[in-house]
Every structure is written in C-alpha cells, then in structure tokens.
Amino acid sequence: MRRGKAIVWTVALGLVAWALAGRGLVNYDTLYALVWGRDLTRGTLPDYDIPLAPTPHPLATLAGAILAPLGANGAIDATIVLAFVWLGALAWITYRLGEAWINRAAGALAAAIVLTRRPVLDFGARAYVDLPYLVLVLGALLVETRKRRAGAPVLALLAVAGLIRPEAWLFSAIYIVWLRPRDWRLWALAAAAPVIWGLTDLIVSGDPLHSLTGTRDTAQTLKRVTGLDEVPVTVPRRIGEILREPVLFGAAGGGLLALAFLRKRVALGAVAGLIAIAAFCVLAAAGLPILGRYLLAPATILAVFCGAGAFGWAELPRGDPWRRRWAWFGAVTLVGLVVFIPVQVNRIGDLRDALRIQDGVQDDLHALTPDFPCRPITVPNHRPVPLLALWLDMEPQRIFAAQDRVPRIGTYARPATARIARDYILDPRDLNQRIPPPPAGFRQVAANESWRVFAACR
C-alpha cells in the first residue's frame, strides 16, 4: 500500500511539473550520455576526448545504453518522460521528509516550494542528472530518518547516487565512519561508487581520474567560476536564486526554531545540509565549476526548514509561550510566500516561453536533417552536436563547430536570424560569440523559420 501510494503520488506530481513547465528538452550533458550509451550497445567504447565533452556519469551512460534500442527519438522522448518522473519523486520525497521531521503541513509546503522554483523546474525539464542524484540522496535521508543506523539500505542508495555525482561519496564516507560496522561488506558498499567510476574511466580513457581532470580542463576552457575562495559569495547567491527571499526568510527562522525545540527530529536534516555544502566546497577546491544545480540538495533541505518555519509551531504543547510566537512567525512567512506568488508565476511563465522557443528551434533543425546532402556536418557551436549525432546516427567527431572551424566541403546549418542564435545557439559563457558565414562555394540548399542549410559537396 505504501509503495503504491508513493508511485501514484510520484506520477501525479510529475504530471503537475509537466503542466507547469509545458514541455521538456534534453540538455547537452544528458544527450552525450545517450550517445555514449548507444556506442556501448554497438560494442564500442565512448569517446571522452571530443571537444568540450561533458563529465561522463557512469549511471547516466548505462541509462543511455538501456534506452538505445528505442532509437534516437524514442530515447530522447523516454528521457524527457523520466525527467518529469524524477521531478515528481523529488516533490514526494521532500513531502515525506517534511512530514517525518516536522508534520504533514510542513512537508506539503516544502514540496510545493520545491516544485514551483524555476531553477528546479528548469533543471528537471531539461533532464539534468542532478535530479535523480538528489532523489537518491534524499531517499537515503528518508530511510535513515525512519530507522536510525539503517546501514545497508542507506549505503546502497548513496552508492547508486555516487555513480551520478561524486558528492555522494562524501555522504557515504561520513556515514560509514559514523556507523563503524564490523561487516566488511558495508565498507565495500561505501567504496563501490568511486571504485566503479574510476574503473569505467580507466577502461574508456586509460586514466582513472579522467572525469576529474577532463571536467577541470573544460571549466578552465570555458572560464567557469572555480576555486574555494569563490564559495562564500557564490553559495548564498545561488541558493537565493533557487529559493528566493520569502523561502530564505522562512528557512532561517524555521531552522533556528526547529533546532531549538525539535532538535532530535531535524538534526539529521541539518547535518545533511552541512555535508552537502562541504561536498560543494570540495568540488570547488578541486577546480571543478561552481554551478547552481550543485546546490539543489541544501536548497531542498532549506525548503523543508521553511515548512518548519510556517507550521512547526503545531508540534509544541499548548500553553508553551513559544508556540504563539512561532505561530506569528509562521503567519508572516506564509504572507510573504503568498505575496510573491505572482512573481513566481511570471518566472515559470518565462521558463515555459524559453522551453517553447528552444523546442521549436530544435524541431526546425530536425525537420531539415533529411536535406543535409553531404558530410561532414558543421553547426554554429558545440551545443547541437550530440543532438545531431543521435538524429543522424553519426559519431560526434564527424560534426564540427563553426566557432572552431568550417570545413571547405560538407553541410553547414546556420541559424536564420540573430534572435534564433541568441535564444538557442549562443551561450553567455561561449568564448566566441561570432557565428561565421558560409565559406565561399557553399550554396543554400534548404531553409525554414529557424535555420538555413548551405552545402558544398565537392
């Protein structure tokens, strides 16, 4: 009954997320996971050395291999469906954590907060692997909340999460040291994720640390913000961008009040939030990029504490003078959340528009792929490369970015207008914002609202 209820709520909340976002897309990193998974099904190893290759996540690549028999379009569609399932699961587990740590009202508010934050919806609708990672880590927290020192189930969930993002390794390490079990199998389970990740890197690239060094090199190439000294400024700003002011207000007061009066119930969440921040600091110190989606775990825990700020007073006994004070704080928190609803609606509307525009541009590109008369293929920058590699059943190495170079022969797909380039192609972090014109000898062979296709086949 409990599992059936969880499945129903996960699907229902996933449909709510889909209704809010309007549609989904598959981001650059996850598209490459589908490409590399396709390669595995054909008996070839992925190529991690392509220009601006994303970090290879072993579990994402395995998922790509599982979806590969569906074909390019089927794998992409299935990935989008799963993305909204993960969003639903995130909202459901957030509710269950709030219910366990505070009460049902706090859990419901926390789930509503998480599901209506634009960055969370954005990362989820674009099928970033950070969402399943977050669900697995929060699932481990929920297991430990229900049964302290649960051991193997917690470590198993963290091991799976550790094949998506390395921050889970720190959770596993701290948990196993705290447990200090005599059973060697638990120690092996805690070490499984980093060992498996290193082995996959060794097999594919010959370097067990390829994911670390490759990600660090790409961050330097793109001039991403890195370094431990950037953390004090970046962390508050990024968490603020995710949650926004009323939630931060409620989380600050709710966290202090909950730790003061409900310490045993919320201590695990507070510790988990600190570990998540510590893991973020480790990544920053290792020279990896400081990205907002790496802070979804502490942001979700803060959303639960905001629920505590609004409704935690109900857990205090009647007659306690702090019950009334806390209730007043909760009322102020709820008023702030209600006042900011129109702002959140506008932000979600902007996200819907962005997804609609980008989805339309991708559909226009897909419509022209039958009109690509010859190879190699050239596109404006690296962003469309994995998508075309899937659609055209090609290796990414045979698709060039015009910002690097335009071959003298082949097919060149170029955005039709500056607006299309701005809305879909260009990234503010691109070092080169220029889209080169077709070389001499290329003639236009196809066009639609979003794209112009030029070719010189000999």
DRENVEX-361975 format. One record per residue (C-alpha): residue in three letters; x, y, z. Coordinates in Angstrom, 1 decimal. Layout:
# residues N
+-----+--------+--------+--------+
:  aa :      u :      v :      w :
+-----+--------+--------+--------+
: ALA :      X :      Y :      Z :
...
+-----+--------+--------+--------+
***
This chain:
# residues 458
+-----+--------+--------+--------+
:  aa :      u :      v :      w :
+-----+--------+--------+--------+
: MET :    0.0 :    0.0 :    0.0 :
: ARG :    2.8 :    2.4 :    0.9 :
: ARG :    4.7 :    1.7 :   -2.3 :
: GLY :    1.6 :    2.0 :   -4.4 :
: LYS :    0.8 :    5.3 :   -2.8 :
: ALA :    4.3 :    6.6 :   -3.4 :
: ILE :    4.1 :    5.6 :   -7.1 :
: VAL :    0.7 :    7.2 :   -7.6 :
: TRP :    1.9 :   10.5 :   -5.9 :
: THR :    5.1 :   10.5 :   -7.9 :
: VAL :    3.3 :   10.2 :  -11.2 :
: ALA :    0.7 :   12.8 :  -10.2 :
: LEU :    3.3 :   15.3 :   -9.1 :
: GLY :    5.3 :   14.6 :  -12.2 :
: LEU :    2.2 :   15.5 :  -14.2 :
: VAL :    1.9 :   18.7 :  -12.2 :
: ALA :    5.6 :   19.5 :  -13.0 :
: TRP :    4.9 :   18.8 :  -16.7 :
: ALA :    1.8 :   21.1 :  -16.6 :
: LEU :    4.0 :   23.9 :  -15.1 :
: ALA :    6.9 :   23.5 :  -17.5 :
: GLY :    4.8 :   22.8 :  -20.6 :
: ARG :    7.3 :   20.6 :  -22.2 :
: GLY :   10.8 :   19.1 :  -21.7 :
: LEU :   14.1 :   19.1 :  -23.5 :
: VAL :   17.3 :   17.0 :  -23.1 :
: ASN :   20.4 :   19.0 :  -22.1 :
: TYR :   23.8 :   18.8 :  -23.7 :
: ASP :   25.3 :   16.5 :  -21.0 :
: THR :   22.5 :   14.1 :  -21.0 :
: LEU :   22.4 :   13.9 :  -24.8 :
: TYR :   26.0 :   12.8 :  -24.7 :
: ALA :   25.1 :   10.1 :  -22.2 :
: LEU :   22.6 :    8.9 :  -24.8 :
: VAL :   25.3 :    9.0 :  -27.5 :
: TRP :   27.8 :    7.1 :  -25.3 :
: GLY :   25.1 :    4.6 :  -24.3 :
: ARG :   24.3 :    4.0 :  -27.9 :
: ASP :   28.0 :    3.3 :  -28.5 :
: LEU :   28.1 :    0.7 :  -25.8 :
: THR :   25.2 :   -1.2 :  -27.3 :
: ARG :   27.3 :   -1.4 :  -30.5 :
: GLY :   30.3 :   -2.8 :  -28.8 :
: THR :   32.4 :    0.3 :  -29.0 :
: LEU :   33.7 :    2.4 :  -26.2 :
: PRO :   32.6 :    6.1 :  -25.8 :
: ASP :   35.0 :    8.8 :  -26.9 :
: TYR :   35.6 :   11.1 :  -23.9 :
: ASP :   38.2 :   13.2 :  -25.8 :
: ILE :   35.8 :   15.0 :  -28.1 :
: PRO :   35.9 :   18.9 :  -27.8 :
: LEU :   34.1 :   20.2 :  -24.8 :
: ALA :   32.9 :   16.7 :  -23.7 :
: PRO :   30.8 :   16.8 :  -20.6 :
: THR :   31.6 :   14.9 :  -17.4 :
: PRO :   30.8 :   11.2 :  -18.1 :
: HIS :   28.4 :    9.9 :  -15.4 :
: PRO :   28.6 :    6.1 :  -15.4 :
: LEU :   24.9 :    5.5 :  -14.4 :
: ALA :   23.7 :    8.1 :  -17.0 :
: THR :   25.7 :    6.3 :  -19.7 :
: LEU :   24.2 :    3.0 :  -18.6 :
: ALA :   20.7 :    4.5 :  -18.8 :
: GLY :   21.6 :    5.7 :  -22.3 :
: ALA :   22.5 :    2.1 :  -23.2 :
: ILE :   19.2 :    0.8 :  -21.8 :
: LEU :   17.3 :    3.4 :  -23.9 :
: ALA :   19.3 :    2.9 :  -27.1 :
: PRO :   17.0 :    0.2 :  -28.6 :
: LEU :   14.2 :    2.8 :  -28.7 :
: GLY :   16.1 :    4.7 :  -31.4 :
: ALA :   17.2 :    8.4 :  -31.2 :
: ASN :   13.7 :    9.9 :  -30.9 :
: GLY :   12.4 :    7.2 :  -28.6 :
: ALA :   15.4 :    7.5 :  -26.3 :
: ILE :   15.0 :   11.3 :  -26.2 :
: ASP :   11.3 :   11.1 :  -25.5 :
: ALA :   11.8 :    8.5 :  -22.8 :
: THR :   14.4 :   10.6 :  -21.2 :
: ILE :   12.0 :   13.5 :  -21.0 :
: VAL :    9.3 :   11.3 :  -19.5 :
: LEU :   11.8 :   10.1 :  -16.9 :
: ALA :   12.8 :   13.7 :  -16.2 :
: PHE :    9.3 :   14.5 :  -15.0 :
: VAL :    9.0 :   11.3 :  -13.1 :
: TRP :   12.2 :   12.4 :  -11.2 :
: LEU :   10.6 :   15.8 :  -10.5 :
: GLY :    7.5 :   14.1 :   -9.1 :
: ALA :    9.7 :   11.8 :   -7.0 :
: LEU :   11.6 :   14.8 :   -5.7 :
: ALA :    8.4 :   16.5 :   -4.6 :
: TRP :    7.1 :   13.4 :   -3.0 :
: ILE :   10.3 :   12.6 :   -1.0 :
: THR :   10.5 :   16.3 :    0.1 :
: TYR :    7.0 :   15.9 :    1.4 :
: ARG :    7.8 :   12.7 :    3.3 :
: LEU :   11.0 :   14.3 :    4.8 :
: GLY :    9.0 :   17.3 :    6.0 :
: GLU :    6.3 :   15.1 :    7.4 :
: ALA :    8.9 :   13.0 :    9.3 :
: TRP :   10.9 :   15.9 :   10.6 :
: ILE :    8.1 :   18.3 :   11.3 :
: ASN :    4.5 :   17.5 :   10.2 :
: ARG :    2.4 :   17.0 :    7.1 :
: ALA :    1.6 :   20.7 :    6.6 :
: ALA :    5.4 :   21.5 :    6.7 :
: GLY :    6.0 :   18.6 :    4.2 :
: ALA :    3.3 :   19.8 :    1.8 :
: LEU :    4.6 :   23.3 :    1.9 :
: ALA :    8.2 :   22.2 :    1.3 :
: ALA :    7.1 :   20.0 :   -1.7 :
: ALA :    5.1 :   22.9 :   -3.1 :
: ILE :    8.1 :   25.2 :   -2.8 :
: VAL :   10.5 :   22.8 :   -4.5 :
: LEU :    8.1 :   22.0 :   -7.3 :
: THR :    7.5 :   25.7 :   -8.1 :
: ARG :   11.0 :   27.0 :   -8.1 :
: ARG :   12.0 :   28.0 :  -11.6 :
: PRO :   15.6 :   26.6 :  -11.4 :
: VAL :   14.3 :   23.2 :  -10.1 :
: LEU :   11.7 :   23.0 :  -12.9 :
: ASP :   14.3 :   24.1 :  -15.4 :
: PHE :   16.9 :   21.6 :  -14.4 :
: GLY :   14.3 :   18.9 :  -14.2 :
: ALA :   12.5 :   19.7 :  -17.5 :
: ARG :   15.9 :   19.7 :  -19.2 :
: ALA :   16.7 :   16.2 :  -17.8 :
: TYR :   19.8 :   17.0 :  -15.9 :
: VAL :   21.2 :   14.1 :  -13.9 :
: ASP :   21.3 :   16.2 :  -10.8 :
: LEU :   17.6 :   15.5 :  -10.2 :
: PRO :   17.9 :   11.7 :   -9.9 :
: TYR :   21.0 :   12.2 :   -7.8 :
: LEU :   19.1 :   14.4 :   -5.5 :
: VAL :   16.2 :   12.0 :   -5.2 :
: LEU :   18.5 :    9.1 :   -4.3 :
: VAL :   20.3 :   11.2 :   -1.6 :
: LEU :   17.1 :   12.4 :   -0.1 :
: GLY :   15.8 :    8.8 :   -0.3 :
: ALA :   18.8 :    7.7 :    1.8 :
: LEU :   18.0 :   10.5 :    4.3 :
: LEU :   14.4 :    9.3 :    4.5 :
: VAL :   15.4 :    5.7 :    5.1 :
: GLU :   17.8 :    6.9 :    7.9 :
: THR :   15.1 :    9.1 :    9.4 :
: ARG :   12.7 :    6.1 :    9.6 :
: LYS :   15.3 :    3.7 :   11.0 :
: ARG :   18.4 :    5.2 :   12.6 :
: ARG :   21.6 :    3.4 :   11.7 :
: ALA :   19.8 :    1.6 :    8.9 :
: GLY :   23.2 :    0.7 :    7.3 :
: ALA :   23.0 :   -1.2 :    4.0 :
: PRO :   19.8 :    0.4 :    2.5 :
: VAL :   21.3 :    3.9 :    3.1 :
: LEU :   24.7 :    2.9 :    1.7 :
: ALA :   23.0 :    1.2 :   -1.3 :
: LEU :   21.1 :    4.4 :   -2.3 :
: LEU :   24.2 :    6.5 :   -1.8 :
: ALA :   26.3 :    4.1 :   -3.9 :
: VAL :   23.8 :    4.5 :   -6.8 :
: ALA :   23.8 :    8.2 :   -6.3 :
: GLY :   27.6 :    8.2 :   -6.3 :
: LEU :   27.5 :    6.8 :   -9.9 :
: ILE :   25.8 :   10.0 :  -10.9 :
: ARG :   27.5 :   12.7 :   -8.9 :
: PRO :   30.7 :   12.4 :   -6.7 :
: GLU :   29.3 :   14.4 :   -3.8 :
: ALA :   27.5 :   11.2 :   -2.7 :
: TRP :   30.9 :    9.8 :   -1.9 :
: LEU :   31.3 :   12.2 :    1.0 :
: PHE :   27.9 :   11.3 :    2.3 :
: SER :   28.9 :    7.6 :    2.2 :
: ALA :   32.3 :    8.2 :    3.8 :
: ILE :   30.9 :   10.2 :    6.7 :
: TYR :   28.1 :    7.7 :    7.2 :
: ILE :   30.3 :    4.6 :    7.2 :
: VAL :   32.7 :    6.3 :    9.7 :
: TRP :   29.8 :    7.1 :   11.9 :
: LEU :   28.5 :    3.6 :   11.7 :
: ARG :   31.9 :    1.9 :   12.1 :
: PRO :   30.4 :   -1.5 :   11.2 :
: ARG :   32.2 :   -4.8 :   11.6 :
: ASP :   30.7 :   -6.2 :    8.5 :
: TRP :   33.3 :   -5.6 :    5.7 :
: ARG :   30.5 :   -5.7 :    3.1 :
: LEU :   29.2 :   -2.3 :    4.3 :
: TRP :   32.7 :   -0.8 :    3.9 :
: ALA :   32.8 :   -2.3 :    0.4 :
: LEU :   29.4 :   -0.8 :   -0.4 :
: ALA :   30.5 :    2.6 :    0.8 :
: ALA :   33.6 :    2.4 :   -1.5 :
: ALA :   31.7 :    0.9 :   -4.5 :
: ALA :   30.8 :    4.1 :   -6.3 :
: PRO :   34.3 :    5.8 :   -6.6 :
: VAL :   35.9 :    2.5 :   -7.4 :
: ILE :   33.4 :    1.7 :  -10.2 :
: TRP :   33.6 :    5.3 :  -11.5 :
: GLY :   37.4 :    5.1 :  -11.6 :
: LEU :   37.4 :    1.7 :  -13.3 :
: THR :   35.0 :    3.0 :  -16.0 :
: ASP :   37.2 :    6.0 :  -16.7 :
: LEU :   40.3 :    3.6 :  -16.8 :
: ILE :   38.6 :    1.3 :  -19.3 :
: VAL :   37.3 :    4.0 :  -21.6 :
: SER :   40.1 :    6.6 :  -21.5 :
: GLY :   43.1 :    4.8 :  -19.8 :
: ASP :   43.0 :    7.3 :  -17.0 :
: PRO :   41.1 :    6.5 :  -13.8 :
: LEU :   40.9 :   10.2 :  -13.0 :
: HIS :   39.7 :   11.3 :  -16.4 :
: SER :   36.3 :   12.7 :  -15.1 :
: LEU :   38.1 :   14.9 :  -12.6 :
: THR :   40.9 :   16.2 :  -15.0 :
: GLY :   38.6 :   16.4 :  -18.0 :
: THR :   35.9 :   18.4 :  -16.1 :
: ARG :   38.6 :   20.7 :  -14.7 :
: ASP :   40.1 :   21.3 :  -18.1 :
: THR :   36.7 :   22.1 :  -19.6 :
: ALA :   36.0 :   24.5 :  -16.8 :
: GLN :   39.2 :   26.3 :  -17.5 :
: THR :   38.5 :   26.4 :  -21.2 :
: LEU :   35.1 :   27.9 :  -20.7 :
: LYS :   36.4 :   30.2 :  -17.9 :
: ARG :   33.9 :   29.0 :  -15.5 :
: VAL :   33.9 :   30.2 :  -11.9 :
: THR :   36.0 :   27.8 :   -9.7 :
: GLY :   38.0 :   27.9 :   -6.5 :
: LEU :   37.3 :   27.7 :   -2.8 :
: ASP :   37.6 :   31.4 :   -2.5 :
: GLU :   34.5 :   31.9 :   -4.6 :
: VAL :   32.3 :   29.8 :   -2.4 :
: PRO :   31.4 :   32.4 :    0.3 :
: VAL :   30.0 :   34.7 :   -2.4 :
: THR :   28.6 :   32.1 :   -4.8 :
: VAL :   26.7 :   29.7 :   -2.4 :
: PRO :   24.4 :   32.3 :   -0.8 :
: ARG :   23.7 :   33.9 :   -4.2 :
: ARG :   22.9 :   30.6 :   -6.0 :
: ILE :   20.8 :   29.3 :   -3.2 :
: GLY :   18.9 :   32.6 :   -3.2 :
: GLU :   18.3 :   32.3 :   -6.9 :
: ILE :   16.8 :   28.8 :   -6.3 :
: LEU :   14.6 :   29.6 :   -3.3 :
: ARG :   14.1 :   33.4 :   -3.3 :
: GLU :   13.6 :   35.8 :   -0.4 :
: PRO :   10.4 :   34.6 :    1.3 :
: VAL :   11.6 :   31.0 :    1.4 :
: LEU :   15.0 :   32.1 :    2.8 :
: PHE :   13.3 :   34.1 :    5.4 :
: GLY :   11.1 :   31.2 :    6.5 :
: ALA :   14.0 :   28.7 :    6.4 :
: ALA :   16.3 :   31.0 :    8.5 :
: GLY :   13.7 :   31.4 :   11.3 :
: GLY :   12.3 :   27.9 :   10.9 :
: GLY :   15.7 :   26.3 :   11.1 :
: LEU :   16.6 :   28.2 :   14.3 :
: LEU :   13.3 :   27.4 :   15.9 :
: ALA :   13.3 :   23.8 :   14.9 :
: LEU :   16.8 :   23.2 :   16.1 :
: ALA :   15.9 :   24.9 :   19.4 :
: PHE :   12.6 :   23.0 :   20.1 :
: LEU :   12.6 :   19.9 :   17.7 :
: ARG :   16.4 :   19.2 :   17.6 :
: LYS :   16.2 :   15.4 :   17.7 :
: ARG :   13.8 :   15.4 :   14.8 :
: VAL :   15.6 :   17.8 :   12.5 :
: ALA :   19.2 :   17.3 :   13.4 :
: LEU :   19.7 :   14.7 :   10.6 :
: GLY :   18.5 :   17.3 :    8.0 :
: ALA :   20.8 :   20.0 :    9.4 :
: VAL :   23.8 :   17.7 :    9.3 :
: ALA :   22.9 :   16.5 :    5.7 :
: GLY :   22.7 :   20.2 :    4.6 :
: LEU :   26.1 :   20.9 :    6.1 :
: ILE :   27.6 :   17.8 :    4.4 :
: ALA :   26.1 :   18.9 :    1.1 :
: ILE :   27.8 :   22.3 :    1.4 :
: ALA :   31.0 :   20.7 :    2.4 :
: ALA :   30.9 :   18.5 :   -0.7 :
: PHE :   30.3 :   21.6 :   -2.8 :
: CYS :   33.4 :   23.1 :   -1.2 :
: VAL :   35.5 :   20.0 :   -2.0 :
: LEU :   34.4 :   20.3 :   -5.7 :
: ALA :   35.3 :   23.9 :   -5.8 :
: ALA :   38.7 :   23.3 :   -4.2 :
: ALA :   39.4 :   20.6 :   -6.8 :
: GLY :   39.0 :   23.2 :   -9.5 :
: LEU :   35.6 :   22.0 :  -10.7 :
: PRO :   33.0 :   24.5 :  -11.9 :
: ILE :   30.7 :   26.2 :   -9.3 :
: LEU :   27.2 :   25.7 :  -10.6 :
: GLY :   23.8 :   26.4 :   -9.1 :
: ARG :   22.5 :   22.9 :   -9.7 :
: TYR :   25.1 :   21.5 :   -7.4 :
: LEU :   23.3 :   23.3 :   -4.5 :
: LEU :   19.9 :   21.7 :   -5.1 :
: ALA :   20.4 :   19.4 :   -2.0 :
: PRO :   20.9 :   22.1 :    0.6 :
: ALA :   18.2 :   24.2 :   -1.1 :
: THR :   15.7 :   21.4 :   -0.8 :
: ILE :   16.6 :   20.9 :    2.9 :
: LEU :   16.1 :   24.6 :    3.4 :
: ALA :   12.7 :   24.4 :    1.8 :
: VAL :   11.8 :   21.8 :    4.5 :
: PHE :   13.0 :   24.2 :    7.2 :
: CYS :   10.8 :   26.9 :    5.6 :
: GLY :    7.9 :   24.4 :    6.1 :
: ALA :    9.1 :   24.2 :    9.7 :
: GLY :    9.0 :   28.0 :   10.0 :
: ALA :    5.4 :   28.1 :    8.8 :
: PHE :    3.9 :   25.1 :   10.6 :
: GLY :    6.4 :   23.8 :   13.2 :
: TRP :    4.6 :   25.6 :   16.0 :
: ALA :    1.9 :   23.0 :   15.9 :
: GLU :    4.4 :   20.5 :   17.4 :
: LEU :    4.8 :   22.5 :   20.6 :
: PRO :    2.5 :   21.7 :   23.5 :
: ARG :   -0.4 :   24.1 :   24.1 :
: GLY :    0.5 :   26.6 :   26.7 :
: ASP :    4.1 :   26.9 :   25.7 :
: PRO :    4.8 :   30.6 :   25.2 :
: TRP :    6.9 :   29.9 :   22.1 :
: ARG :    4.0 :   28.2 :   20.4 :
: ARG :    2.3 :   31.5 :   19.9 :
: ARG :    5.5 :   33.3 :   18.9 :
: TRP :    6.3 :   30.6 :   16.4 :
: ALA :    2.8 :   30.8 :   15.0 :
: TRP :    3.2 :   34.5 :   14.4 :
: PHE :    6.5 :   33.9 :   12.6 :
: GLY :    4.7 :   31.2 :   10.5 :
: ALA :    1.9 :   33.6 :    9.6 :
: VAL :    4.5 :   36.2 :    8.4 :
: THR :    6.3 :   33.5 :    6.4 :
: LEU :    3.0 :   32.4 :    4.7 :
: VAL :    2.1 :   36.0 :    3.9 :
: GLY :    5.5 :   36.5 :    2.3 :
: LEU :    5.1 :   33.4 :    0.2 :
: VAL :    1.6 :   34.4 :   -0.9 :
: VAL :    2.7 :   37.9 :   -1.8 :
: PHE :    5.5 :   36.5 :   -4.0 :
: ILE :    3.2 :   34.1 :   -5.9 :
: PRO :    2.7 :   36.5 :   -8.9 :
: VAL :    6.5 :   36.8 :   -9.2 :
: GLN :    6.9 :   33.0 :   -9.2 :
: VAL :    4.1 :   32.7 :  -11.8 :
: ASN :    6.0 :   35.2 :  -14.0 :
: ARG :    9.2 :   33.2 :  -13.6 :
: ILE :    7.5 :   30.0 :  -14.5 :
: GLY :    5.9 :   31.7 :  -17.5 :
: ASP :    9.3 :   32.9 :  -18.7 :
: LEU :   10.6 :   29.3 :  -18.4 :
: ARG :    7.6 :   28.0 :  -20.4 :
: ASP :    8.4 :   30.5 :  -23.1 :
: ALA :   12.1 :   29.7 :  -23.2 :
: LEU :   11.4 :   25.9 :  -23.4 :
: ARG :    8.8 :   26.5 :  -26.1 :
: ILE :   11.1 :   28.6 :  -28.2 :
: GLN :   14.0 :   26.2 :  -27.9 :
: ASP :   11.9 :   23.2 :  -28.6 :
: GLY :   10.6 :   24.9 :  -31.8 :
: VAL :   14.1 :   25.7 :  -32.9 :
: GLN :   15.1 :   22.1 :  -32.3 :
: ASP :   12.1 :   20.8 :  -34.2 :
: ASP :   13.0 :   23.1 :  -37.1 :
: LEU :   16.5 :   21.7 :  -37.2 :
: HIS :   15.2 :   18.1 :  -37.1 :
: ALA :   12.9 :   18.9 :  -40.0 :
: LEU :   15.9 :   19.9 :  -42.2 :
: THR :   18.2 :   16.9 :  -41.4 :
: PRO :   16.9 :   14.9 :  -44.4 :
: ASP :   18.1 :   17.8 :  -46.6 :
: PHE :   21.7 :   17.6 :  -45.4 :
: PRO :   23.2 :   16.5 :  -48.7 :
: CYS :   26.8 :   15.6 :  -47.7 :
: ARG :   29.3 :   15.2 :  -44.9 :
: PRO :   30.9 :   16.5 :  -42.7 :
: ILE :   28.2 :   18.4 :  -40.9 :
: THR :   29.0 :   21.8 :  -39.4 :
: VAL :   26.9 :   23.7 :  -36.8 :
: PRO :   27.3 :   27.1 :  -35.2 :
: ASN :   28.9 :   25.8 :  -31.9 :
: HIS :   29.1 :   22.6 :  -29.9 :
: ARG :   25.6 :   22.8 :  -28.5 :
: PRO :   23.7 :   20.9 :  -31.3 :
: VAL :   26.5 :   18.3 :  -31.8 :
: PRO :   25.2 :   15.4 :  -29.6 :
: LEU :   21.6 :   16.0 :  -30.8 :
: LEU :   22.6 :   15.7 :  -34.5 :
: ALA :   24.8 :   12.7 :  -33.6 :
: LEU :   21.7 :   10.9 :  -32.4 :
: TRP :   19.4 :   12.1 :  -35.1 :
: LEU :   21.8 :   11.3 :  -38.0 :
: ASP :   23.2 :    8.2 :  -36.3 :
: MET :   26.7 :    9.6 :  -36.6 :
: GLU :   29.8 :    9.9 :  -34.4 :
: PRO :   30.1 :   13.3 :  -32.7 :
: GLN :   33.7 :   13.6 :  -34.1 :
: ARG :   32.2 :   14.0 :  -37.6 :
: ILE :   30.2 :   17.1 :  -36.6 :
: PHE :   32.2 :   20.3 :  -36.4 :
: ALA :   31.5 :   23.6 :  -34.6 :
: ALA :   31.9 :   26.6 :  -36.8 :
: GLN :   33.4 :   28.6 :  -33.9 :
: ASP :   36.3 :   26.2 :  -34.2 :
: ARG :   36.5 :   25.8 :  -38.0 :
: VAL :   34.3 :   25.4 :  -41.1 :
: PRO :   35.5 :   22.6 :  -43.4 :
: ARG :   35.7 :   23.6 :  -47.1 :
: ILE :   33.2 :   20.9 :  -48.1 :
: GLY :   30.1 :   19.4 :  -46.5 :
: THR :   26.9 :   20.8 :  -45.0 :
: TYR :   26.7 :   23.9 :  -42.8 :
: ALA :   23.5 :   24.5 :  -40.7 :
: ARG :   23.3 :   28.1 :  -39.6 :
: PRO :   20.6 :   30.0 :  -37.5 :
: ALA :   18.3 :   32.0 :  -39.8 :
: THR :   18.2 :   35.1 :  -37.6 :
: ALA :   20.1 :   36.8 :  -34.8 :
: ARG :   17.2 :   36.1 :  -32.5 :
: ILE :   17.4 :   32.3 :  -33.1 :
: ALA :   21.2 :   32.5 :  -32.4 :
: ARG :   20.5 :   34.4 :  -29.2 :
: ASP :   17.6 :   32.2 :  -27.9 :
: TYR :   19.0 :   28.8 :  -28.8 :
: ILE :   22.6 :   28.7 :  -30.0 :
: LEU :   24.7 :   31.2 :  -28.2 :
: ASP :   25.6 :   30.8 :  -24.5 :
: PRO :   26.8 :   33.8 :  -22.5 :
: ARG :   29.7 :   31.6 :  -21.4 :
: ASP :   30.8 :   31.0 :  -25.0 :
: LEU :   34.3 :   32.4 :  -25.5 :
: ASN :   33.5 :   33.2 :  -29.2 :
: GLN :   30.1 :   34.8 :  -29.7 :
: ARG :   30.5 :   35.1 :  -33.5 :
: ILE :   28.8 :   32.7 :  -35.9 :
: PRO :   30.9 :   32.5 :  -39.1 :
: PRO :   29.2 :   32.9 :  -42.5 :
: PRO :   29.3 :   30.0 :  -45.0 :
: PRO :   32.6 :   29.7 :  -46.8 :
: ALA :   32.9 :   30.6 :  -50.5 :
: GLY :   31.4 :   27.9 :  -52.7 :
: PHE :   28.6 :   26.9 :  -50.3 :
: ARG :   25.1 :   27.5 :  -51.6 :
: GLN :   21.8 :   27.4 :  -49.7 :
: VAL :   20.0 :   24.1 :  -50.2 :
: ALA :   17.2 :   24.3 :  -47.6 :
: ALA :   15.7 :   26.7 :  -45.1 :
: ASN :   12.9 :   27.2 :  -42.6 :
: GLU :   12.0 :   29.8 :  -40.0 :
: SER :   14.9 :   28.9 :  -37.7 :
: TRP :   17.7 :   27.5 :  -39.9 :
: ARG :   19.5 :   28.0 :  -43.2 :
: VAL :   21.4 :   25.0 :  -44.7 :
: PHE :   24.3 :   25.5 :  -47.0 :
: ALA :   26.3 :   22.9 :  -48.8 :
: ALA :   29.4 :   22.3 :  -51.0 :
: CYS :   29.6 :   18.6 :  -51.7 :
: ARG :   32.7 :   18.6 :  -54.0 :
+-----+--------+--------+--------+
***
